[in-house]
Amino acid sequence: MKAVESGRFLLAGAVGVILSACSGAGSQPPAQVQQLHKSSAFADTGSVASTSASRSVRSLHCTAVTTSKGPMTAAAVPTSKVDHANINASGCDVGIYLGPSSNGQSIDHTTVTDANQYGIFADQAQNVTIDHTQVSKIGNHDGSGTFAPNGVQTGVGLYFRGASGSVDHTDLFLYQKNGTAFNCLFDAITGACVKQSSVSMTHSTATGLGKVNYIAQNGIQYLDSTAPRFEQNTATNNMYDNPSDPIYNQSATGYLFLCTNITSDQDLIKAHNAANNNDYNYFVDNNPLDC
């Protein structure tokens, strides 16, 4: 990715957070649409966002972790397979944190709920497998610990940053910003892509909050990363309805692929990836001038 990430775009429904993504497409959409979707992507430079009033109240079960995005807390930092677990991450930034040494980690038949920032964060971990898992209620929580999504640009079900692996038969719902963000690890100073993520995703779902007026959600997002296998997924109910925000109104996306190996919307459709009830069901953007 050529362009410096930080400081380029303000997001739809944002609360003081700046981020960006790559641009372009094989069959070029209008420049205004390109910028709209770059701006509604979840990128990941800068400091950790303050996501909720309850973040100052740390649950006793949260573990402090040092991530590539700075200090956070996690409900689980596993060193062996996570199988048939129920991870309640209330009061923690992350549900399950997989750091750079968590190679080959497996998460199977597990439920992750109520993290303030990320459900499962694979931070440069390689060969992670997530199977038959549910991730929900990720984002802002009020003072009583109840999921209360708002316009802050965080709250991601599956977050891979310079990581690799596969996701199968996994359901993502009740997320604040994105079902997934499979992103490159970007240099915090230059914005250059240091290490791409490479994630296969099959037979999985991302279900947004429906029509909301405070944030432009994305179901499944790849940013400067690759999808070796991507088929038979479903993305629904990602809609941003805010007429007072004429620039970004109706910019939520089911599938958002920016600077990836996917070449067109048709690639996604032919691989039986269904989408409905999103402002844009599919958006693929690969301008070589920016990637």
HELIX and SHEET records of a PDB file:
HELIX    1   1 ALA A   31  SER A   40  1                                  10    
HELIX    2   2 ALA A   53  SER A   56  5                                   4    
HELIX    3   3 ASP A  265  LYS A  270  1                                   6    
SHEET    1   A 2 PHE A   9  LEU A  10  0                                        
SHEET    2   A 2 ILE A  18  LEU A  19 -1                                        
SHEET    1   B 9 THR A  63  THR A  67  0                                        
SHEET    2   B 9 GLY A  70  ALA A  76 -1                                        
SHEET    3   B 9 VAL A  94  LEU A  98  1                                        
SHEET    4   B 9 TYR A 118  ASP A 123  1                                        
SHEET    5   B 9 VAL A 156  ARG A 161  1                                        
SHEET    6   B 9 ASN A 178  ASN A 183  1                                        
SHEET    7   B 9 ASN A 218  LEU A 223  1                                        
SHEET    8   B 9 THR A 253  LEU A 258  1                                        
SHEET    9   B 9 TYR A 280  ASP A 285  1                                        
SHEET    1   C 6 VAL A  82  ASP A  83  0                                        
SHEET    2   C 6 SER A 106  ASP A 108  1                                        
SHEET    3   C 6 VAL A 128  ASP A 131  1                                        
SHEET    4   C 6 SER A 164  ASP A 168  1                                        
SHEET    5   C 6 SER A 198  THR A 202  1                                        
SHEET    6   C 6 PHE A 230  GLU A 231  1                                        
SHEET    1   D 7 ASN A  86  ASN A  88  0                                        
SHEET    2   D 7 THR A 111  THR A 113  1                                        
SHEET    3   D 7 GLN A 134  ILE A 138  1                                        
SHEET    4   D 7 ASP A 171  TYR A 175  1                                        
SHEET    5   D 7 THR A 205  VAL A 212  1                                        
SHEET    6   D 7 THR A 234  TYR A 240  1                                        
SHEET    7   D 7 ALA A 274  ASN A 276  1                                        
SHEET    1   E 2 LEU A 185  PHE A 186  0                                        
SHEET    2   E 2 CYS A 193  LYS A 195 -1                                        
END                                                                             
